[in-house]
Amino acid sequence: MENGGAQAGGLVDDTRLQELVKTLVEDPKNAVAEREFWHEFCRLRDWNFVASAEDAQKAIEAGQPGVPLQIFRDGDRTLVPVYTSAALTTGVLGDKPVAAITMPPEEALAYACAMRGRIDGIMVNVIPGKASGFGFRLPDLCAFFHNEMGYLPAAAIHSAVDYARGAQHQAAFKMVHDAVARCEKIYVAFKDESFAFVKDGENLWLWAFSDASIATRACERHEGLRLIETTPAEVAQRIEQAVAESDGRIKGAVLNHPENTVMLDHELLRESLNAVAENQQDA
């Protein structure tokens, strides 16, 4: 299993990648080209975003943490362009100077997913007026990346949940658990001195959050709730214990309820945690 796209970046032939993008623009259902594209695209040293040189300079001078990226409209979709090489960014904004913002694929995927709600996905190697790009929605981007690399960055969790809720199959939910396993922090809701639960009929689900802002908003809606900061491993242990001691009434955990809800299975989460631990040992 690969630990990151940057490791194999020097082995990727960008000329071939550009050929594959052109093939997929003309024939989006070409499964052979698509498989090769994802194999190569996920192993680039960097993915390249675009900002105007002026905006980049202003952000640097102001000490801003991020640079406003260029965003394109494609029909009813809002997409951020990504380029397979920095050289391809020349001329993207016509005569206007550009700045290429480069990131390793894992970091770039997390960055794109952080714009969820403002963008629908990415468009690869698009040059307005000159070259069409090949586009992907953020949930599909997560699924392709996970399928190719075997893992997903924690910051992609919400887009992964979007995909899982639409796909409704085991591999999609496994992807969500893989992202949760990579979270540095998980938050659980407490009431008095015991866990708060979400009730579904006669069943109970431990209430947990991967996102501190969602956790805070959820707890503000219910008097007496407080948040406890913990880790994915500790949450998995707590779920296992609660399920075992509840005679089956407690089924697992619900994550990020009510804003972007998904159920967590402690056995799947344990598998994901073990995989992360093995990768860290091999790195």
Accessible surface in RSA format (square Angstrom, percent):
REM  Atomic radii and reference values for relative SASA: ProtOr
REM  Chains: A
REM  Algorithm: Lee & Richards
REM  Probe-radius: 1.40
REM  Slices: 20
REM RES _ NUM      All-atoms   Total-Side   Main-Chain    Non-polar    All polar
REM                ABS   REL    ABS   REL    ABS   REL    ABS   REL    ABS   REL
RES MET A   1   145.30  75.2  60.48  40.0  84.82 201.9  75.41  64.1  69.89  92.6
RES GLU A   2    52.86  30.3  49.23  37.2   3.63   8.6  11.00  21.3  41.86  34.2
RES ASN A   3    40.63  28.0  29.47  28.5  11.16  26.9  15.29  36.8  25.34  24.5
RES GLY A   4    11.56  14.3   0.00   N/A  11.56  14.3  11.18  30.7   0.38   0.8
RES GLY A   5     1.44   1.8   0.00   N/A   1.44   1.8   0.04   0.1   1.40   3.1
RES ALA A   6    38.99  35.8  34.71  53.6   4.28   9.7  34.80  49.0   4.18  11.1
RES GLN A   7   122.75  68.6  82.79  60.5  39.96  95.1  46.03  98.0  76.72  58.2
RES ALA A   8    16.33  15.0  13.41  20.7   2.92   6.6  16.25  22.9   0.08   0.2
RES GLY A   9     7.94   9.8   0.00   N/A   7.94   9.8   0.00   0.0   7.94  17.8
RES GLY A  10    59.69  73.6   0.00   N/A  59.69  73.6  27.70  76.0  31.99  71.6
RES LEU A  11   156.72  87.3 126.55  90.5  30.17  75.8 131.08  92.1  25.64  69.0
RES VAL A  12    23.78  15.7   3.56   3.2  20.23  48.7   3.89   3.4  19.89  53.9
RES ASP A  13    80.18  56.2  73.26  72.9   6.93  16.4  34.52  81.2  45.67  45.5
RES ASP A  14    32.55  22.8  28.30  28.2   4.25  10.1  24.46  57.6   8.09   8.1
RES THR A  15    87.74  62.4  85.97  87.2   1.77   4.2  51.26  68.8  36.48  55.2
RES ARG A  16    89.30  37.5  88.49  45.1   0.82   1.9  29.26  40.0  60.05  36.4
RES LEU A  17     0.00   0.0   0.00   0.0   0.00   0.0   0.00   0.0   0.00   0.0
RES GLN A  18    49.40  27.6  48.24  35.3   1.16   2.8   8.84  18.8  40.56  30.8
RES GLU A  19    81.66  46.9  78.84  59.6   2.82   6.7  33.12  64.1  48.53  39.6
RES LEU A  20     1.62   0.9   1.62   1.2   0.00   0.0   1.62   1.1   0.00   0.0
RES VAL A  21     4.16   2.7   4.16   3.8   0.00   0.0   4.16   3.6   0.00   0.0
RES LYS A  22   135.42  66.1 132.58  81.3   2.84   6.8  78.91  71.0  56.51  60.2
RES THR A  23    48.85  34.7  44.64  45.3   4.21  10.0  25.57  34.3  23.27  35.2
RES LEU A  24     0.01   0.0   0.00   0.0   0.01   0.0   0.00   0.0   0.01   0.0
RES VAL A  25    50.71  33.4  30.51  27.6  20.20  48.7  34.18  29.7  16.53  44.8
RES GLU A  26   148.84  85.5 113.39  85.8  35.45  84.4  46.19  89.3 102.65  83.8
RES ASP A  27    63.50  44.5  61.97  61.7   1.53   3.6  20.69  48.7  42.81  42.7
RES PRO A  28    80.91  59.0  69.74  63.6  11.17  40.6  69.74  57.6  11.17  69.4
RES LYS A  29   193.14  94.2 166.56 102.2  26.57  63.3 116.46 104.8  76.67  81.7
RES ASN A  30    43.81  30.2  37.11  35.9   6.71  16.1   8.19  19.7  35.62  34.4
RES ALA A  31    53.52  49.2  47.56  73.4   5.96  13.6  49.20  69.3   4.32  11.5
RES VAL A  32   102.84  67.7 101.13  91.6   1.71   4.1 101.13  87.9   1.71   4.6
RES ALA A  33     7.44   6.8   5.14   7.9   2.30   5.2   7.02   9.9   0.41   1.1
RES GLU A  34    42.72  24.5  42.72  32.3   0.00   0.0   2.08   4.0  40.64  33.2
RES ARG A  35   152.30  63.9 144.54  73.7   7.76  18.5  76.70 104.8  75.60  45.8
RES GLU A  36    57.91  33.2  51.75  39.1   6.16  14.7  27.45  53.1  30.46  24.9
RES PHE A  37     0.00   0.0   0.00   0.0   0.00   0.0   0.00   0.0   0.00   0.0
RES TRP A  38     7.43   3.0   7.43   3.6   0.00   0.0   7.43   4.0   0.00   0.0
RES HIS A  39    81.38  44.5  81.38  56.6   0.00   0.0  47.83  49.3  33.54  39.0
RES GLU A  40    35.54  20.4  35.40  26.8   0.14   0.3   4.28   8.3  31.26  25.5
RES PHE A  41     0.00   0.0   0.00   0.0   0.00   0.0   0.00   0.0   0.00   0.0
RES CYS A  42     0.00   0.0   0.00   0.0   0.00   0.0   0.00   0.0   0.00   0.0
RES ARG A  43    30.58  12.8  30.58  15.6   0.00   0.0  11.30  15.4  19.28  11.7
RES LEU A  44    10.75   6.0  10.75   7.7   0.00   0.0  10.75   7.5   0.00   0.0
RES ARG A  45   129.18  54.2 127.58  65.0   1.60   3.8  51.94  71.0  77.24  46.8
RES ASP A  46    43.38  30.4  39.33  39.1   4.05   9.6   5.67  13.3  37.71  37.6
RES TRP A  47     1.53   0.6   1.53   0.7   0.00   0.0   1.53   0.8   0.00   0.0
RES ASN A  48     5.09   3.5   5.09   4.9   0.00   0.0   0.00   0.0   5.09   4.9
RES PHE A  49     0.41   0.2   0.41   0.3   0.00   0.0   0.41   0.2   0.00   0.0
RES VAL A  50     0.35   0.2   0.00   0.0   0.35   0.8   0.00   0.0   0.35   0.9
RES ALA A  51     0.00   0.0   0.00   0.0   0.00   0.0   0.00   0.0   0.00   0.0
RES SER A  52     0.77   0.6   0.77   1.0   0.00   0.0   0.17   0.4   0.60   0.8
RES ALA A  53    34.37  31.6  29.50  45.5   4.86  11.1  30.45  42.9   3.91  10.4
RES GLU A  54    99.52  57.1  88.76  67.2  10.75  25.6  38.69  74.8  60.82  49.7
RES ASP A  55    46.37  32.5  43.61  43.4   2.76   6.5   3.11   7.3  43.26  43.1
RES ALA A  56     9.30   8.6   9.30  14.4   0.00   0.0   9.30  13.1   0.00   0.0
RES GLN A  57    91.40  51.1  90.39  66.1   1.01   2.4  35.67  75.9  55.73  42.3
RES LYS A  58   118.01  57.6 114.24  70.1   3.77   9.0  73.19  65.9  44.82  47.7
RES ALA A  59     2.17   2.0   1.40   2.2   0.77   1.7   1.76   2.5   0.40   1.1
RES ILE A  60   123.04  70.0 104.53  77.9  18.51  44.6 110.65  79.7  12.38  33.6
RES GLU A  61   128.63  73.8  89.21  67.5  39.43  93.9  41.61  80.5  87.02  71.0
RES ALA A  62    70.59  64.9  31.05  47.9  39.54  89.9  43.39  61.1  27.20  72.1
RES GLY A  63    62.80  77.4   0.00   N/A  62.80  77.4  34.15  93.7  28.65  64.2
RES GLN A  64    98.26  54.9  77.91  56.9  20.35  48.5  23.05  49.1  75.21  57.0
RES PRO A  65   148.79 108.4 102.57  93.5  46.22 168.0 115.33  95.2  33.46 208.0
RES GLY A  66    32.03  39.5   0.00   N/A  32.03  39.5  25.81  70.8   6.22  13.9
RES VAL A  67    29.51  19.4  23.01  20.8   6.50  15.7  23.78  20.7   5.73  15.5
RES PRO A  68    76.67  55.9  62.82  57.3  13.85  50.4  75.25  62.1   1.42   8.8
RES LEU A  69    22.97  12.8   3.70   2.6  19.27  48.4   3.70   2.6  19.27  51.9
RES GLN A  70    41.08  23.0  39.47  28.8   1.61   3.8   1.49   3.2  39.59  30.0
RES ILE A  71    71.06  40.4  45.07  33.6  25.99  62.6  45.07  32.5  25.99  70.5
RES PHE A  72    38.61  19.3  35.87  22.2   2.74   7.1  38.61  23.4   0.00   0.0
RES ARG A  73   160.80  67.5 129.87  66.2  30.93  73.6  68.99  94.3  91.81  55.6
RES ASP A  74    57.10  40.0  51.49  51.2   5.61  13.3   6.98  16.4  50.12  50.0
RES GLY A  75    71.94  88.7   0.00   N/A  71.94  88.7  46.35 127.2  25.59  57.3
RES ASP A  76   128.08  89.7 105.50 105.0  22.58  53.4  43.56 102.5  84.52  84.3
RES ARG A  77    69.30  29.1  69.30  35.3   0.00   0.0  28.05  38.3  41.25  25.0
RES THR A  78    20.91  14.9  20.91  21.2   0.00   0.0  12.10  16.2   8.81  13.3
RES LEU A  79     0.42   0.2   0.42   0.3   0.00   0.0   0.42   0.3   0.00   0.0
RES VAL A  80     0.21   0.1   0.21   0.2   0.00   0.0   0.21   0.2   0.00   0.0
RES PRO A  81     0.19   0.1   0.19   0.2   0.00   0.0   0.19   0.2   0.00   0.0
RES VAL A  82     0.30   0.2   0.30   0.3   0.00   0.0   0.30   0.3   0.00   0.0
RES TYR A  83     0.06   0.0   0.06   0.0   0.00   0.0   0.06   0.0   0.00   0.0
RES THR A  84     4.91   3.5   0.00   0.0   4.91  11.7   0.00   0.0   4.91   7.4
RES SER A  85    27.36  23.1  23.67  31.6   3.69   8.5  24.82  52.9   2.54   3.6
RES ALA A  86    50.10  46.1  41.07  63.4   9.03  20.5  41.27  58.1   8.83  23.4
RES ALA A  87    81.82  75.2  58.66  90.5  23.16  52.7  68.88  97.0  12.94  34.3
RES LEU A  88    37.41  20.8  33.53  24.0   3.88   9.8  36.77  25.8   0.64   1.7
RES THR A  89     4.63   3.3   4.63   4.7   0.00   0.0   0.00   0.0   4.63   7.0
RES THR A  90   106.21  75.5  92.72  94.0  13.49  32.2  68.55  92.1  37.66  56.9
RES GLY A  91    21.30  26.3   0.00   N/A  21.30  26.3  12.19  33.5   9.11  20.4
RES VAL A  92     5.46   3.6   0.00   0.0   5.46  13.2   0.00   0.0   5.46  14.8
RES LEU A  93    33.28  18.5  14.69  10.5  18.59  46.7  22.34  15.7  10.93  29.4
RES GLY A  94    51.67  63.7   0.00   N/A  51.67  63.7  37.79 103.7  13.89  31.1
RES ASP A  95   154.71 108.4 120.49 119.9  34.21  80.9  44.47 104.7 110.24 109.9
RES LYS A  96   103.49  50.5  93.09  57.1  10.39  24.7  52.88  47.6  50.61  53.9
RES PRO A  97    94.24  68.7  82.29  75.0  11.94  43.4  93.84  77.5   0.40   2.5
RES VAL A  98    37.65  24.8  13.31  12.1  24.33  58.6  13.31  11.6  24.33  66.0
RES ALA A  99    24.12  22.2  18.43  28.4   5.69  13.0  24.12  34.0   0.00   0.0
RES ALA A 100    39.22  36.1  12.02  18.6  27.20  61.9  12.02  16.9  27.20  72.1
RES ILE A 101    40.05  22.8  38.01  28.3   2.04   4.9  40.05  28.8   0.00   0.0
RES THR A 102    70.05  49.8  47.80  48.5  22.25  53.0  17.76  23.9  52.28  79.0
RES MET A 103    15.46   8.0  15.03   9.9   0.43   1.0  15.46  13.1   0.00   0.0
RES PRO A 104    48.76  35.5  48.76  44.4   0.00   0.0  48.76  40.3   0.00   0.0
RES PRO A 105     0.00   0.0   0.00   0.0   0.00   0.0   0.00   0.0   0.00   0.0
RES GLU A 106    47.10  27.0  47.03  35.6   0.07   0.2  14.46  28.0  32.64  26.6
RES GLU A 107    96.53  55.4  89.77  67.9   6.77  16.1  38.54  74.5  57.99  47.3
RES ALA A 108     0.15   0.1   0.00   0.0   0.15   0.3   0.00   0.0   0.15   0.4
RES LEU A 109     0.00   0.0   0.00   0.0   0.00   0.0   0.00   0.0   0.00   0.0
RES ALA A 110    17.79  16.4  16.83  26.0   0.96   2.2  17.13  24.1   0.66   1.8
RES TYR A 111    69.91  32.6  64.74  36.8   5.17  13.4  53.17  40.0  16.74  20.6
RES ALA A 112     1.06   1.0   1.06   1.6   0.00   0.0   1.06   1.5   0.00   0.0
RES CYS A 113     7.26   5.5   0.87   1.0   6.39  15.0   0.87   2.2   6.39   6.9
RES ALA A 114    75.10  69.1  42.17  65.1  32.94  74.9  52.39  73.8  22.72  60.2
RES MET A 115    12.00   6.2  11.86   7.9   0.14   0.3   4.59   3.9   7.42   9.8
RES ARG A 116    96.77  40.6  76.44  39.0  20.33  48.4  17.84  24.4  78.93  47.8
RES GLY A 117    78.45  96.7   0.00   N/A  78.45  96.7  40.60 111.4  37.86  84.8
RES ARG A 118   160.30  67.3 139.37  71.0  20.93  49.8  71.81  98.1  88.49  53.6
RES ILE A 119     7.96   4.5   0.00   0.0   7.96  19.2   1.69   1.2   6.28  17.0
RES ASP A 120    61.22  42.9  53.47  53.2   7.75  18.3  12.39  29.2  48.83  48.7
RES GLY A 121     0.00   0.0   0.00   N/A   0.00   0.0   0.00   0.0   0.00   0.0
RES ILE A 122     0.66   0.4   0.66   0.5   0.00   0.0   0.66   0.5   0.00   0.0
RES MET A 123    17.36   9.0  17.36  11.5   0.00   0.0  17.28  14.7   0.08   0.1
RES VAL A 124     0.00   0.0   0.00   0.0   0.00   0.0   0.00   0.0   0.00   0.0
RES ASN A 125    13.21   9.1   9.86   9.5   3.34   8.0   8.66  20.8   4.55   4.4
RES VAL A 126    18.76  12.3  18.76  17.0   0.00   0.0  18.76  16.3   0.00   0.0
RES ILE A 127    27.79  15.8  27.43  20.4   0.36   0.9  27.43  19.8   0.36   1.0
RES PRO A 128    69.34  50.5  46.05  42.0  23.29  84.7  54.40  44.9  14.94  92.9
RES GLY A 129    91.87 113.3   0.00   N/A  91.87 113.3  45.15 123.9  46.72 104.6
RES LYS A 130   165.36  80.7 122.55  75.2  42.82 101.9  85.27  76.8  80.09  85.3
RES ALA A 131    41.59  38.2  30.35  46.8  11.24  25.6  38.25  53.9   3.33   8.8
RES SER A 132    76.54  64.7  57.08  76.2  19.46  44.8  21.12  45.0  55.42  77.6
RES GLY A 133    13.55  16.7   0.00   N/A  13.55  16.7   0.00   0.0  13.55  30.3
RES PHE A 134    20.68  10.3  20.21  12.5   0.47   1.2  20.68  12.5   0.00   0.0
RES GLY A 135    20.55  25.3   0.00   N/A  20.55  25.3   0.28   0.8  20.26  45.4
RES PHE A 136    11.10   5.6   7.14   4.4   3.96  10.3  11.10   6.7   0.00   0.0
RES ARG A 137   116.98  49.1 115.75  59.0   1.23   2.9  38.35  52.4  78.62  47.7
RES LEU A 138     3.95   2.2   3.95   2.8   0.00   0.0   3.95   2.8   0.00   0.0
RES PRO A 139    10.84   7.9  10.84   9.9   0.00   0.0  10.84   8.9   0.00   0.0
RES ASP A 140    42.69  29.9  42.29  42.1   0.41   1.0   7.10  16.7  35.59  35.5
RES LEU A 141     0.05   0.0   0.05   0.0   0.00   0.0   0.05   0.0   0.00   0.0
RES CYS A 142     0.00   0.0   0.00   0.0   0.00   0.0   0.00   0.0   0.00   0.0
RES ALA A 143    18.62  17.1  13.82  21.3   4.81  10.9  15.14  21.3   3.49   9.2
RES PHE A 144    61.83  30.9  60.23  37.3   1.60   4.2  61.03  37.0   0.80   2.3
RES PHE A 145     0.00   0.0   0.00   0.0   0.00   0.0   0.00   0.0   0.00   0.0
RES HIS A 146    28.88  15.8  27.54  19.1   1.34   3.4  17.90  18.5  10.98  12.8
RES ASN A 147   126.23  87.1  97.88  94.6  28.36  68.3  21.18  51.0 105.06 101.5
RES GLU A 148    42.45  24.4  25.85  19.6  16.60  39.5   2.71   5.2  39.74  32.4
RES MET A 149     2.62   1.4   0.10   0.1   2.52   6.0   1.55   1.3   1.07   1.4
RES GLY A 150    25.99  32.1   0.00   N/A  25.99  32.1  18.07  49.6   7.92  17.7
RES TYR A 151     4.65   2.2   4.56   2.6   0.09   0.2   4.65   3.5   0.00   0.0
RES LEU A 152     0.00   0.0   0.00   0.0   0.00   0.0   0.00   0.0   0.00   0.0
RES PRO A 153     8.31   6.1   6.95   6.3   1.36   4.9   8.31   6.9   0.00   0.0
RES ALA A 154    27.13  24.9  21.47  33.1   5.65  12.9  21.65  30.5   5.48  14.5
RES ALA A 155    56.99  52.4  33.92  52.3  23.07  52.5  45.21  63.7  11.78  31.2
RES ALA A 156     0.03   0.0   0.00   0.0   0.03   0.1   0.03   0.0   0.00   0.0
RES ILE A 157     8.90   5.1   8.90   6.6   0.00   0.0   8.90   6.4   0.00   0.0
RES HIS A 158    30.39  16.6  30.24  21.0   0.15   0.4  27.66  28.5   2.73   3.2
RES SER A 159     0.71   0.6   0.19   0.3   0.52   1.2   0.00   0.0   0.71   1.0
RES ALA A 160     0.00   0.0   0.00   0.0   0.00   0.0   0.00   0.0   0.00   0.0
RES VAL A 161     0.00   0.0   0.00   0.0   0.00   0.0   0.00   0.0   0.00   0.0
RES ASP A 162    45.86  32.1  31.91  31.8  13.94  33.0  15.13  35.6  30.72  30.6
RES TYR A 163    53.65  25.0  49.74  28.3   3.91  10.2  21.58  16.2  32.07  39.5
RES ALA A 164     0.00   0.0   0.00   0.0   0.00   0.0   0.00   0.0   0.00   0.0
RES ARG A 165   118.59  49.8 104.87  53.5  13.72  32.7  24.60  33.6  93.99  57.0
RES GLY A 166    65.61  80.9   0.00   N/A  65.61  80.9  37.84 103.9  27.77  62.2
RES ALA A 167    34.77  32.0   5.87   9.1  28.90  65.7  16.28  22.9  18.49  49.0
RES GLN A 168   122.41  68.5  96.21  70.3  26.20  62.4  42.38  90.2  80.03  60.7
RES HIS A 169    82.83  45.3  75.78  52.7   7.05  18.0  70.05  72.2  12.78  14.9
RES GLN A 170   121.43  67.9 113.34  82.8   8.09  19.3  57.79 123.0  63.64  48.3
RES ALA A 171    66.19  60.9  54.33  83.8  11.86  27.0  60.54  85.3   5.65  15.0
RES ALA A 172     2.32   2.1   0.00   0.0   2.32   5.3   2.32   3.3   0.00   0.0
RES PHE A 173    44.71  22.4  44.71  27.7   0.00   0.0  44.71  27.1   0.00   0.0
RES LYS A 174    50.83  24.8  50.83  31.2   0.00   0.0  35.24  31.7  15.58  16.6
RES MET A 175     3.07   1.6   3.07   2.0   0.00   0.0   1.14   1.0   1.93   2.6
RES VAL A 176     0.00   0.0   0.00   0.0   0.00   0.0   0.00   0.0   0.00   0.0
RES HIS A 177     2.25   1.2   2.25   1.6   0.00   0.0   2.25   2.3   0.00   0.0
RES ASP A 178    13.45   9.4  12.79  12.7   0.66   1.6   7.08  16.7   6.37   6.4
RES ALA A 179     0.00   0.0   0.00   0.0   0.00   0.0   0.00   0.0   0.00   0.0
RES VAL A 180     1.09   0.7   1.09   1.0   0.00   0.0   1.09   0.9   0.00   0.0
RES ALA A 181     8.11   7.5   0.00   0.0   8.11  18.4   0.00   0.0   8.11  21.5
RES ARG A 182    64.23  27.0  43.43  22.1  20.79  49.5  12.12  16.6  52.10  31.6
RES CYS A 183    14.69  11.1   7.67   8.6   7.02  16.5   4.09  10.4  10.60  11.4
RES GLU A 184   153.27  88.0 130.04  98.4  23.23  55.3  56.35 109.0  96.91  79.1
RES LYS A 185    98.72  48.2  93.50  57.4   5.21  12.4  45.01  40.5  53.71  57.2
RES ILE A 186     1.24   0.7   1.24   0.9   0.00   0.0   1.24   0.9   0.00   0.0
RES TYR A 187    33.83  15.8  33.83  19.2   0.00   0.0  16.54  12.4  17.29  21.3
RES VAL A 188     5.30   3.5   5.30   4.8   0.00   0.0   5.30   4.6   0.00   0.0
RES ALA A 189     0.00   0.0   0.00   0.0   0.00   0.0   0.00   0.0   0.00   0.0
RES PHE A 190    25.45  12.7  25.45  15.8   0.00   0.0  25.45  15.4   0.00   0.0
RES LYS A 191   106.66  52.0 105.30  64.6   1.35   3.2  51.98  46.8  54.68  58.2
RES ASP A 192   110.53  77.4  94.82  94.4  15.71  37.1  36.11  85.0  74.42  74.2
RES GLU A 193   145.90  83.8 123.98  93.8  21.91  52.2  65.82 127.3  80.08  65.4
RES SER A 194    68.40  57.8  64.70  86.3   3.70   8.5  44.10  93.9  24.29  34.0
RES PHE A 195    36.34  18.2  28.63  17.7   7.71  20.1  28.63  17.4   7.71  22.1
RES ALA A 196    10.07   9.3   5.27   8.1   4.80  10.9  10.07  14.2   0.00   0.0
RES PHE A 197    67.61  33.8  38.96  24.1  28.66  74.6  38.96  23.6  28.66  82.0
RES VAL A 198    25.09  16.5  21.70  19.6   3.39   8.2  25.09  21.8   0.00   0.0
RES LYS A 199   131.35  64.1 103.01  63.2  28.34  67.5  55.53  50.0  75.82  80.8
RES ASP A 200    79.22  55.5  73.11  72.8   6.11  14.4  14.13  33.2  65.09  64.9
RES GLY A 201    56.76  70.0   0.00   N/A  56.76  70.0  42.58 116.8  14.18  31.8
RES GLU A 202   134.02  76.9 129.65  98.1   4.36  10.4  64.47 124.7  69.55  56.8
RES ASN A 203    48.56  33.5  48.56  46.9   0.00   0.0   0.00   0.0  48.56  46.9
RES LEU A 204    29.25  16.3  29.25  20.9   0.00   0.0  29.25  20.5   0.00   0.0
RES TRP A 205    37.61  15.1  37.61  18.2   0.00   0.0  37.61  20.1   0.00   0.0
RES LEU A 206     1.02   0.6   1.02   0.7   0.00   0.0   1.02   0.7   0.00   0.0
RES TRP A 207    15.09   6.1  15.09   7.3   0.00   0.0  15.09   8.0   0.00   0.0
RES ALA A 208     0.00   0.0   0.00   0.0   0.00   0.0   0.00   0.0   0.00   0.0
RES PHE A 209     0.00   0.0   0.00   0.0   0.00   0.0   0.00   0.0   0.00   0.0
RES SER A 210    20.38  17.2   0.60   0.8  19.78  45.6   0.50   1.1  19.88  27.9
RES ASP A 211    38.44  26.9  33.75  33.6   4.69  11.1   8.34  19.6  30.10  30.0
RES ALA A 212    47.33  43.5  42.03  64.9   5.30  12.1  42.21  59.4   5.12  13.6
RES SER A 213    56.17  47.5  45.89  61.2  10.28  23.7  41.57  88.5  14.60  20.5
RES ILE A 214    10.42   5.9  10.42   7.8   0.00   0.0  10.42   7.5   0.00   0.0
RES ALA A 215     0.00   0.0   0.00   0.0   0.00   0.0   0.00   0.0   0.00   0.0
RES THR A 216    60.94  43.3  60.42  61.3   0.52   1.2  43.37  58.3  17.57  26.6
RES ARG A 217   102.44  43.0 100.41  51.2   2.03   4.8  50.49  69.0  51.95  31.5
RES ALA A 218     0.76   0.7   0.22   0.3   0.54   1.2   0.76   1.1   0.00   0.0
RES CYS A 219    14.03  10.6   9.39  10.5   4.64  10.9   9.66  24.5   4.37   4.7
RES GLU A 220   135.72  77.9  97.46  73.7  38.25  91.1  47.94  92.7  87.78  71.7
RES ARG A 221   133.42  56.0  97.65  49.8  35.77  85.2  57.46  78.5  75.96  46.0
RES HIS A 222    93.59  51.2  87.48  60.8   6.11  15.6  55.33  57.0  38.26  44.5
RES GLU A 223   167.91  96.4 141.95 107.4  25.97  61.8  65.16 126.0 102.75  83.9
RES GLY A 224    50.53  62.3   0.00   N/A  50.53  62.3  34.23  93.9  16.29  36.5
RES LEU A 225    28.08  15.6   6.59   4.7  21.49  54.0   6.59   4.6  21.49  57.8
RES ARG A 226   103.22  43.3  98.10  50.0   5.12  12.2  60.64  82.9  42.58  25.8
RES LEU A 227    57.77  32.2  31.49  22.5  26.28  66.1  31.52  22.1  26.25  70.6
RES ILE A 228    58.26  33.2  56.92  42.4   1.34   3.2  58.26  42.0   0.00   0.0
RES GLU A 229   102.73  59.0  75.92  57.4  26.81  63.8  23.97  46.4  78.76  64.3
RES THR A 230    18.98  13.5  12.88  13.1   6.11  14.6  14.42  19.4   4.57   6.9
RES THR A 231    53.88  38.3  53.88  54.6   0.00   0.0  50.78  68.2   3.10   4.7
RES PRO A 232     7.35   5.4   7.18   6.5   0.17   0.6   7.35   6.1   0.00   0.0
RES ALA A 233    46.95  43.2  44.59  68.8   2.36   5.4  44.91  63.2   2.04   5.4
RES GLU A 234    85.54  49.1  84.74  64.1   0.80   1.9  30.76  59.5  54.78  44.7
RES VAL A 235     1.77   1.2   1.62   1.5   0.15   0.4   1.74   1.5   0.03   0.1
RES ALA A 236     0.00   0.0   0.00   0.0   0.00   0.0   0.00   0.0   0.00   0.0
RES GLN A 237   110.73  61.9 110.08  80.5   0.65   1.5  23.12  49.2  87.61  66.4
RES ARG A 238   120.21  50.5 117.28  59.8   2.93   7.0  14.21  19.4 106.00  64.2
RES ILE A 239     0.28   0.2   0.03   0.0   0.26   0.6   0.28   0.2   0.00   0.0
RES GLU A 240    56.41  32.4  50.69  38.3   5.72  13.6  23.57  45.6  32.84  26.8
RES GLN A 241    92.98  52.0  85.70  62.6   7.28  17.3  30.20  64.3  62.79  47.6
RES ALA A 242    17.38  16.0  10.72  16.5   6.65  15.1  16.82  23.7   0.55   1.5
RES VAL A 243    36.49  24.0  33.09  30.0   3.40   8.2  33.09  28.8   3.40   9.2
RES ALA A 244    81.67  75.1  46.79  72.2  34.88  79.4  56.99  80.3  24.68  65.4
RES GLU A 245   126.04  72.4  92.62  70.1  33.42  79.6  46.34  89.6  79.69  65.1
RES SER A 246    24.69  20.9   7.47  10.0  17.22  39.7  17.36  37.0   7.33  10.3
RES ASP A 247   147.31 103.2 107.72 107.2  39.59  93.6  41.40  97.4 105.90 105.6
RES GLY A 248    33.44  41.2   0.00   N/A  33.44  41.2  28.33  77.7   5.11  11.4
RES ARG A 249   111.55  46.8 105.48  53.8   6.07  14.4  45.41  62.1  66.14  40.1
RES ILE A 250    18.97  10.8  18.41  13.7   0.56   1.3  18.41  13.3   0.56   1.5
RES LYS A 251    92.66  45.2  75.10  46.1  17.56  41.8  33.58  30.2  59.08  62.9
RES GLY A 252     0.00   0.0   0.00   N/A   0.00   0.0   0.00   0.0   0.00   0.0
RES ALA A 253     0.00   0.0   0.00   0.0   0.00   0.0   0.00   0.0   0.00   0.0
RES VAL A 254     1.05   0.7   1.05   0.9   0.00   0.0   1.05   0.9   0.00   0.0
RES LEU A 255     0.00   0.0   0.00   0.0   0.00   0.0   0.00   0.0   0.00   0.0
RES ASN A 256     0.03   0.0   0.03   0.0   0.00   0.0   0.00   0.0   0.03   0.0
RES HIS A 257    58.22  31.8  58.22  40.5   0.00   0.0  35.28  36.4  22.94  26.7
RES PRO A 258    67.61  49.3  43.38  39.5  24.23  88.1  43.72  36.1  23.89 148.5
RES GLU A 259    70.01  40.2  37.52  28.4  32.49  77.4  28.45  55.0  41.56  33.9
RES ASN A 260     5.52   3.8   5.49   5.3   0.03   0.1   3.09   7.4   2.43   2.3
RES THR A 261    29.85  21.2  24.85  25.2   4.99  11.9  22.65  30.4   7.20  10.9
RES VAL A 262     5.88   3.9   0.93   0.8   4.95  11.9   5.88   5.1   0.00   0.0
RES MET A 263    79.53  41.2  74.05  49.0   5.48  13.1  74.10  63.0   5.43   7.2
RES LEU A 264     1.85   1.0   0.53   0.4   1.33   3.3   1.04   0.7   0.82   2.2
RES ASP A 265    58.70  41.1  55.78  55.5   2.93   6.9  21.01  49.4  37.70  37.6
RES HIS A 266    30.43  16.6  30.43  21.1   0.00   0.0  15.84  16.3  14.58  17.0
RES GLU A 267   112.97  64.9 109.09  82.5   3.87   9.2  32.60  63.1  80.36  65.6
RES LEU A 268    22.81  12.7  22.57  16.2   0.23   0.6  22.57  15.9   0.23   0.6
RES LEU A 269     0.18   0.1   0.18   0.1   0.00   0.0   0.18   0.1   0.00   0.0
RES ARG A 270    73.87  31.0  73.87  37.7   0.00   0.0  35.47  48.5  38.41  23.3
RES GLU A 271    96.23  55.3  88.76  67.1   7.48  17.8  37.04  71.6  59.20  48.3
RES SER A 272     1.12   1.0   0.15   0.2   0.98   2.3   0.34   0.7   0.78   1.1
RES LEU A 273    22.98  12.8  18.99  13.6   3.99  10.0  18.99  13.3   3.99  10.7
RES ASN A 274    74.97  51.7  73.31  70.8   1.66   4.0  17.90  43.1  57.08  55.2
RES ALA A 275    31.10  28.6  28.12  43.4   2.98   6.8  30.25  42.6   0.85   2.2
RES VAL A 276    25.08  16.5  24.97  22.6   0.11   0.3  25.04  21.8   0.04   0.1
RES ALA A 277    45.36  41.7  42.78  66.0   2.58   5.9  44.42  62.6   0.94   2.5
RES GLU A 278   103.83  59.6 102.81  77.8   1.02   2.4  32.22  62.3  71.61  58.5
RES ASN A 279    19.62  13.5  19.11  18.5   0.50   1.2   4.91  11.8  14.71  14.2
RES GLN A 280   129.43  72.4 109.99  80.4  19.44  46.3  41.72  88.8  87.71  66.5
RES GLN A 281   150.25  84.0 115.14  84.2  35.10  83.6  43.08  91.7 107.17  81.3
RES ASP A 282   117.29  82.2  82.06  81.7  35.23  83.3  27.60  65.0  89.69  89.4
RES ALA A 283    97.89  90.0  36.08  55.7  61.81 140.6  66.93  94.2  30.97  82.0
END  Absolute sums over single chains surface
CHAIN  1 A    13915.9      10984.0       2931.9       7138.6       6777.3
END  Absolute sums over all chains
TOTAL         13915.9      10984.0       2931.9       7138.6       6777.3
